[in-house]
Amino acid sequence: MSDDKVIDFVSAKEPHLHARKEQKVKNLQQRFEACLPMKKKTVAKKKVKKRKKK
């Protein structure tokens, strides 16, 4: 048996596990976005009317 084809299963599994977690996070974000829109609301600056003193 040759030892040059040794596979570390933990390191081989890591990218796939990370991809699954990223997909899960993406799905959760989409569900929350559907229920509670997280769009950034721009705050419009209001012009303050100056009152004349009597």
URDA-V688407 format. One record per backbone hydrogen bond with DSSP energy under -0.5 kcal/mol. CO is the residue of the C=O (numbers start at 0). NH is the residue of the N-H. E is the energy in kcal/mol with one decimal. If there is no record, write none. Layout:
CO/NH/E, CO/NH/E
//
This chain:
2/5/-0.6, 6/8/-0.9, 7/11/-1.7, 8/12/-1.9, 9/13/-1.5, 10/14/-0.6, 12/16/-2.4, 13/17/-2.5, 14/18/-2.1, 15/19/-2.0, 16/20/-2.0, 17/21/-2.4, 18/22/-2.1, 19/23/-2.0, 20/24/-2.3, 21/25/-2.3, 22/26/-2.3, 23/27/-2.3, 24/28/-2.4, 25/29/-2.1, 26/30/-2.1, 27/31/-2.5, 28/32/-2.4, 29/33/-1.8, 30/34/-1.6, 31/35/-3.6, 39/41/-0.6, 41/43/-0.7, 45/47/-0.5, 46/48/-0.5
//
